[in-house]
């Protein structure tokens, strides 16, 4: 391998992005793996009165109060009963810890930039601000979610106040 080839392969590896792929209904979604702190079963969640409908409550994760967001509700999908595959993906978003409820984790994928296609310009429940693009591998398509944009500043501030009030 020549030096130029070695440099090219290193830079190509650096361009690949890893995503945790999860399922909601029949669709598969991906979030940047670096945002994922851990994956847990659906623990007991304390419901919060008057919270947004997509905030199912908070849980205590080793002394940290973590707000839990149900992505089915957030994405306006039909709500289904949790089953043995339902998990909470604990995320670290801009120094905030948030859990998201999903129907199950599928796998971890590494996508090259050419495998990420722009989202089609269609009216969608998922605002284009939430989406990074579509990951395409063979005949499989994964909706890549910009998880940090999923919650507005106001919603994040509300979750901060919820966690602070329950931490006291």
Buried (B, 14 or more C-beta within 10 A) or exposed (E): EEEEEEEEEEEEEEEEBEBBBBBBEEBBBBBBBEBBBEBBEBEEBEEBEEBBEBBBBBBBBEEEBBBBBBBBBBBEBEEEEBEEEBBBBBBEBEEBBBBBBBBBBBEEBEBEEEBBEEBEEEEEEBEBEBBBBBBBEEEEEBBBBBBBBBBEEEBBEBBEEBBEEBEE
